Amino acid sequence: MKSKDILSRVFEITRDPRDGLLFLKEFQSLSPESFAILYADSETIFESSEALFSDLKLLYQLDLFPFVVLEEDSFQYLKVFFPLEQMATNATDDKSLGFSYEIIAREKPLKEAVRDSIQKKKIPILLWNDETEKLEAVLDRCRSILNSAKIIYVSIDGPLKDPISGKVKSILQLENTFQLPAGFSITETQKEFVHLSEGLLSKIEDPKFSIVLTSPFTLLTELFTVKGSGTLVKRKNKIHKYESTDGVNMERLFQLIGESFGKKLKPNFFQTQFDVLFLEESYRACAWMQKTEFGYLLSKFAVNGVARGAGVGRDIWDQILENCNPLFWRSKPDNTINKWYMSIAQGIEKDENWYYYWLGVDRTLIPKIIELLQSQPEDFESKLP
């Protein structure tokens, strides 16, 4: 299957080609061994291995090689029900895993062994035994050595869901302990995921690190869409408020804004000043605010594409609402965020060039606010290559 056909198949499953390409580019920019660590428990392998292996096959065909951790019992099952050969030579054999793999020997240096496996176009698999090392310890050790920021816990129980609405609890931000909303009933596997998340996040300072619980039937949706398919747990985003450029890396900030909008900033914008800046500590999102006689103008609300699924934009928005009222802003008609803006704005006006929004303003000032927004210069030149 050609790479274009593989991508089409992935996007057919995820129904999200635009964000899918963004995530694929991000994954391909990483060192191959750092892409992701994937753990599937024995029950998942016993009952849903074909669904999981189908998605792993597509990742394999995209030259993405997750580091897979399996229980030894799981591998014994695979040897019984799947060919012993690491890659079946008969393409019609529907019990083939569909990809080449290699068992990583414990006595070898992990990073070198995983890199060697990937260079040979094989998915590296580590066999784990609970009697020799606890799951939290083995995942933390492997994450540290491979420098991976994502652990995927695959279970047939699937992600945590709201007991009333049945909707997936997509993001949980951890501070000290895992605080589940009242009324949540969880399975033993989900309980293990909760304890695992607490243990790992208590040790790992990297703000980009996350661990996600998802189903073997929706692995690609978790990886290639902003919304994802599982319950993602991460450290609470740290948002800093600045009222001057002291302590701000302006080059990184301008790069974030340009890449988030997919356009090149005009030179004049580099000379402008913010009155208030909300900035995520890793430069994954920001809000550039200017104070006017009518309230605060949200000049730029920029969120790195990959960070959109981590709740960073929402956290910055909460800071805006808490600190900057009244508030108004504008957005291009083709901006994909307009649907969300319309749901949270107090009011909206439109013309052929812009949509104008406001919150908490005196209605008598709306004509003047729109006039001010219309007078603002265009800050972008063109699409980035």
C-alpha positions as CSV (number, residue, x, y, z in Angstrom):
1,M,0.0,0.0,0.0
2,K,1.4,3.4,-1.0
3,S,1.9,6.1,1.7
4,K,-0.9,8.2,0.2
5,D,-3.3,5.3,0.4
6,I,-2.2,4.6,4.0
7,L,-2.8,8.2,4.9
8,S,-6.2,8.1,3.3
9,R,-7.1,5.0,5.3
10,V,-6.0,6.7,8.5
11,F,-8.0,9.8,7.8
12,E,-11.0,7.8,6.8
13,I,-10.9,6.2,10.3
14,T,-10.2,9.5,12.2
15,R,-12.3,11.7,9.9
16,D,-9.8,14.5,10.5
17,P,-7.3,15.0,7.7
18,R,-6.3,18.5,8.6
19,D,-5.3,17.8,12.2
20,G,-4.1,14.4,11.2
21,L,-1.4,15.8,9.0
22,L,-0.4,18.2,11.8
23,F,0.1,15.4,14.2
24,L,1.8,13.2,11.7
25,K,4.3,16.1,11.0
26,E,4.8,16.4,14.8
27,F,5.4,12.7,15.3
28,Q,7.9,12.6,12.4
29,S,9.8,15.4,13.9
30,L,10.6,13.4,17.0
31,S,13.5,10.9,17.3
32,P,11.9,7.6,16.2
33,E,12.3,5.9,19.6
34,S,10.6,8.8,21.3
35,F,7.3,8.6,19.4
36,A,5.2,6.9,22.1
37,I,5.2,4.1,24.7
38,L,2.2,1.8,24.3
39,Y,1.0,-0.6,27.0
40,A,-1.8,-3.1,26.5
41,D,-2.9,-5.4,29.3
42,S,-3.4,-9.1,28.9
43,E,-7.2,-8.9,28.8
44,T,-7.0,-6.5,25.8
45,I,-4.6,-8.7,24.0
46,F,-6.8,-11.8,24.6
47,E,-10.0,-10.2,23.5
48,S,-9.2,-7.4,21.1
49,S,-5.7,-8.0,19.7
50,E,-6.8,-7.9,16.1
51,A,-8.3,-4.4,16.4
52,L,-5.1,-3.1,18.1
53,F,-2.8,-4.8,15.6
54,S,-4.8,-3.3,12.7
55,D,-4.0,0.2,14.0
56,L,-0.4,-0.8,14.8
57,K,0.0,-2.0,11.2
58,L,-1.1,1.4,9.8
59,L,1.4,3.2,12.2
60,Y,4.1,0.7,11.0
61,Q,3.3,1.6,7.4
62,L,3.6,5.3,8.2
63,D,7.1,4.5,9.6
64,L,5.9,5.3,13.2
65,F,7.2,2.7,15.7
66,P,5.7,2.8,19.2
67,F,7.6,1.1,21.9
68,V,5.2,-1.6,23.0
69,V,5.1,-3.1,26.5
70,L,3.3,-6.4,26.9
71,E,2.9,-8.8,29.7
72,E,4.7,-12.2,29.2
73,D,1.3,-14.0,29.3
74,S,0.1,-11.8,26.4
75,F,3.1,-12.9,24.3
76,Q,2.5,-16.6,25.1
77,Y,-1.0,-16.1,23.8
78,L,0.3,-14.4,20.6
79,K,2.6,-17.3,19.9
80,V,-0.4,-19.7,20.1
81,F,-2.9,-17.8,18.0
82,F,-0.6,-15.9,15.6
83,P,2.3,-17.1,13.4
84,L,5.6,-17.7,15.2
85,E,7.4,-15.9,12.4
86,Q,8.0,-12.3,13.1
87,M,6.3,-11.4,9.8
88,A,4.1,-13.9,8.0
89,T,5.3,-14.5,4.4
90,N,1.8,-15.4,3.2
91,A,0.0,-12.2,2.7
92,T,-3.4,-14.0,2.7
93,D,-2.9,-15.3,6.2
94,D,-5.4,-13.2,8.2
95,K,-3.8,-14.2,11.5
96,S,-0.5,-12.4,10.7
97,L,0.2,-9.4,12.9
98,G,0.7,-7.4,9.8
99,F,4.0,-5.9,10.9
100,S,7.5,-6.9,11.8
101,Y,8.4,-6.8,15.4
102,E,11.4,-7.6,17.6
103,I,11.5,-8.6,21.3
104,I,13.9,-6.3,23.1
105,A,16.4,-8.3,25.2
106,R,16.6,-7.0,28.8
107,E,20.4,-7.3,29.0
108,K,20.9,-4.9,26.2
109,P,21.1,-1.1,26.6
110,L,17.4,-0.1,25.9
111,K,17.9,3.0,23.7
112,E,20.4,1.4,21.4
113,A,18.3,-1.8,21.2
114,V,15.2,0.2,20.3
115,R,16.9,2.3,17.8
116,D,18.4,-0.8,16.2
117,S,15.0,-2.4,16.0
118,I,13.4,0.6,14.3
119,Q,16.3,0.9,11.8
120,K,15.5,-2.7,10.8
121,K,11.8,-1.6,10.4
122,K,10.6,-3.6,13.3
123,I,8.3,-2.5,16.1
124,P,10.2,-3.0,19.4
125,I,8.4,-5.0,22.1
126,L,9.4,-5.3,25.7
127,L,8.0,-8.3,27.7
128,W,7.1,-7.4,31.3
129,N,6.6,-9.6,34.3
130,D,4.9,-8.1,37.4
131,E,7.0,-10.3,39.7
132,T,10.3,-8.7,38.6
133,E,9.3,-5.0,38.1
134,K,6.1,-3.0,38.8
135,L,4.4,-1.5,35.8
136,E,4.9,2.1,37.0
137,A,8.6,1.5,37.4
138,V,9.1,-0.1,34.0
139,L,7.1,2.6,32.1
140,D,8.9,5.4,34.0
141,R,12.3,3.8,33.3
142,C,11.6,3.3,29.6
143,R,10.1,6.8,29.3
144,S,13.2,8.4,30.8
145,I,15.6,6.4,28.6
146,L,13.7,6.9,25.4
147,N,12.8,10.5,26.2
148,S,9.2,9.9,25.3
149,A,6.4,12.4,26.4
150,K,3.4,10.1,25.7
151,I,2.3,6.9,27.3
152,I,-0.8,5.2,25.9
153,Y,-2.6,2.7,28.1
154,V,-4.8,0.5,25.9
155,S,-7.7,-1.3,27.6
156,I,-10.9,-2.8,26.4
157,D,-12.6,-1.0,29.4
158,G,-11.8,2.2,27.5
159,P,-11.6,5.7,28.9
160,L,-13.3,7.2,31.9
161,K,-16.8,8.4,31.2
162,D,-19.3,10.7,33.0
163,P,-21.8,8.4,34.7
164,I,-24.7,10.7,33.8
165,S,-24.0,11.9,30.3
166,G,-21.9,8.9,29.2
167,K,-19.4,11.3,27.6
168,V,-15.7,10.6,27.7
169,K,-13.8,12.6,30.3
170,S,-11.2,13.7,27.8
171,I,-8.8,15.7,29.9
172,L,-7.9,15.5,33.6
173,Q,-5.2,17.9,34.9
174,L,-3.4,16.7,37.9
175,E,-2.0,18.9,40.6
176,N,-1.2,16.7,43.7
177,T,-3.7,13.9,43.7
178,F,-6.2,12.5,41.2
179,Q,-9.6,14.1,41.8
180,L,-12.4,12.3,40.0
181,P,-15.7,14.0,39.8
182,A,-18.4,12.8,42.2
183,G,-20.3,9.8,41.1
184,F,-17.6,8.2,38.9
185,S,-17.6,4.5,39.0
186,I,-14.5,2.8,37.5
187,T,-13.3,-0.7,36.7
188,E,-10.3,-2.3,38.3
189,T,-8.3,-1.6,35.1
190,Q,-9.3,2.1,35.1
191,K,-8.4,2.2,38.8
192,E,-5.0,0.9,38.0
193,F,-4.7,3.6,35.3
194,V,-5.6,6.3,37.9
195,H,-2.9,5.0,40.4
196,L,-0.4,4.8,37.5
197,S,-1.1,8.4,36.4
198,E,-0.7,9.7,40.0
199,G,2.6,7.8,40.4
200,L,4.1,8.9,37.1
201,L,3.0,12.6,37.2
202,S,4.3,13.0,40.8
203,K,7.8,12.3,39.4
204,I,7.8,13.8,36.0
205,E,8.3,17.5,35.7
206,D,8.0,17.7,31.9
207,P,4.8,19.8,31.1
208,K,4.5,18.1,27.8
209,F,4.2,14.6,29.3
210,S,0.8,12.9,29.3
211,I,-0.6,9.5,29.9
212,V,-3.8,8.5,28.1
213,L,-6.3,5.7,28.6
214,T,-8.0,4.6,25.4
215,S,-9.7,1.6,23.7
216,P,-7.9,-0.7,21.2
217,F,-10.6,0.2,18.7
218,T,-9.8,4.0,18.7
219,L,-6.0,4.2,18.9
220,L,-5.7,6.1,15.7
221,T,-8.3,8.6,16.7
222,E,-6.5,9.2,20.0
223,L,-3.2,9.9,18.1
224,F,-4.3,11.9,15.1
225,T,-7.1,14.1,16.3
226,V,-7.2,17.1,18.7
227,K,-10.3,15.8,20.5
228,G,-8.7,12.3,20.9
229,S,-10.6,9.3,22.0
230,G,-9.5,8.6,25.5
231,T,-8.9,10.1,28.9
232,L,-5.7,12.1,28.9
233,V,-4.0,12.9,32.2
234,K,-1.3,15.6,32.5
235,R,0.1,18.1,34.8
236,K,-1.9,21.3,35.2
237,N,-0.8,23.8,32.6
238,K,1.3,26.6,34.0
239,I,0.2,30.0,32.6
240,H,2.3,33.0,33.3
241,K,1.0,36.6,33.2
242,Y,3.4,39.3,31.9
243,E,2.9,43.1,31.7
244,S,6.3,43.7,30.1
245,T,8.7,41.8,27.9
246,D,11.0,41.1,30.8
247,G,11.4,37.3,31.0
248,V,9.7,36.7,27.6
249,N,11.6,35.1,24.7
250,M,10.1,37.3,22.0
251,E,11.5,35.2,19.2
252,R,9.8,32.1,20.5
253,L,6.6,34.0,21.1
254,F,6.5,35.4,17.5
255,Q,7.3,31.9,16.2
256,L,4.4,30.5,18.2
257,I,2.0,33.1,16.8
258,G,3.0,32.6,13.2
259,E,2.9,28.8,13.3
260,S,-0.4,28.8,15.2
261,F,-2.1,30.9,12.5
262,G,-0.2,29.3,9.7
263,K,0.8,32.7,8.4
264,K,3.8,35.0,8.3
265,L,3.7,38.0,10.6
266,K,4.3,41.4,9.0
267,P,7.5,43.2,10.2
268,N,5.4,46.0,11.8
269,F,3.9,43.6,14.3
270,F,7.3,43.0,15.8
271,Q,7.3,46.6,16.9
272,T,4.0,46.4,18.7
273,Q,3.6,46.1,22.4
274,F,1.2,44.1,24.6
275,D,-0.2,45.4,27.8
276,V,-0.9,41.9,29.2
277,L,0.4,38.6,27.9
278,F,-0.7,35.2,29.1
279,L,1.9,32.6,28.1
280,E,2.1,28.9,28.7
281,E,5.5,28.0,30.2
282,S,6.6,25.9,27.2
283,Y,5.5,28.5,24.6
284,R,2.6,26.3,23.4
285,A,-0.1,29.0,23.7
286,C,-0.5,32.7,24.4
287,A,-3.0,35.5,24.5
288,W,-1.7,39.0,23.4
289,M,-3.8,41.7,25.1
290,Q,-4.0,45.4,24.5
291,K,-5.7,47.8,26.8
292,T,-8.0,50.4,25.2
293,E,-10.5,53.0,26.5
294,F,-13.3,50.5,26.0
295,G,-11.7,47.5,27.7
296,Y,-9.2,44.8,26.6
297,L,-8.6,43.9,22.9
298,L,-7.6,40.3,22.4
299,S,-5.1,40.9,19.6
300,K,-3.8,37.4,19.2
301,F,-5.0,34.1,20.7
302,A,-2.5,31.5,19.6
303,V,-2.4,27.8,20.5
304,N,0.1,25.4,19.0
305,G,-1.8,22.8,16.9
306,V,-0.6,19.8,18.9
307,A,-1.4,21.5,22.2
308,R,-5.0,22.1,21.3
309,G,-5.8,18.6,22.6
310,A,-4.1,19.3,26.0
311,G,-6.5,22.0,27.3
312,V,-3.9,24.7,27.2
313,G,-6.1,27.1,25.2
314,R,-8.9,26.7,27.6
315,D,-6.7,27.4,30.6
316,I,-5.4,30.6,28.9
317,W,-9.0,31.6,28.1
318,D,-9.9,31.2,31.8
319,Q,-7.1,33.6,32.7
320,I,-8.4,36.1,30.1
321,L,-11.9,36.1,31.6
322,E,-10.5,36.4,35.1
323,N,-8.2,39.3,34.4
324,C,-9.4,41.2,31.3
325,N,-12.9,42.7,31.3
326,P,-14.6,44.1,29.3
327,L,-13.2,42.0,26.3
328,F,-13.6,42.2,22.6
329,W,-11.8,40.7,19.5
330,R,-12.1,39.9,15.8
331,S,-11.6,36.8,13.7
332,K,-11.4,35.9,10.0
333,P,-14.6,34.3,8.7
334,D,-12.7,31.1,7.7
335,N,-11.1,30.7,11.2
336,T,-12.1,27.2,12.5
337,I,-12.4,28.6,16.1
338,N,-15.4,30.8,15.2
339,K,-17.9,28.1,16.2
340,W,-16.5,28.1,19.7
341,Y,-16.3,31.9,19.8
342,M,-20.0,32.2,18.9
343,S,-20.8,29.8,21.7
344,I,-19.1,31.9,24.4
345,A,-19.4,35.5,23.1
346,Q,-22.0,38.0,24.4
347,G,-22.6,39.2,20.9
348,I,-21.3,39.2,17.3
349,E,-21.3,41.4,14.2
350,K,-20.0,40.4,10.8
351,D,-18.8,42.0,7.6
352,E,-17.1,40.5,4.5
353,N,-13.7,40.7,6.1
354,W,-14.1,39.9,9.8
355,Y,-16.4,38.6,12.6
356,Y,-16.4,40.9,15.6
357,Y,-17.1,39.6,19.2
358,W,-17.5,41.1,22.6
359,L,-18.0,40.1,26.3
360,G,-19.1,42.2,29.2
361,V,-19.3,45.5,27.3
362,D,-21.8,48.3,27.6
363,R,-24.1,47.9,24.6
364,T,-23.9,51.6,23.8
365,L,-20.2,51.2,23.1
366,I,-20.5,48.4,20.6
367,P,-20.5,50.6,17.5
368,K,-17.3,52.3,18.7
369,I,-15.7,49.0,19.6
370,I,-16.5,47.6,16.1
371,E,-15.0,50.8,14.6
372,L,-11.9,50.3,16.6
373,L,-11.6,46.6,15.6
374,Q,-12.1,47.6,11.9
375,S,-9.2,50.1,12.2
376,Q,-6.7,47.5,13.4
377,P,-4.0,46.7,10.9
378,E,-3.7,43.3,9.2
379,D,-0.8,41.6,11.0
380,F,-0.2,38.7,8.7
381,E,1.3,38.6,5.2
382,S,0.6,35.1,3.8
383,K,0.3,31.5,4.5
384,L,3.5,29.8,5.8
385,P,5.1,27.4,3.2
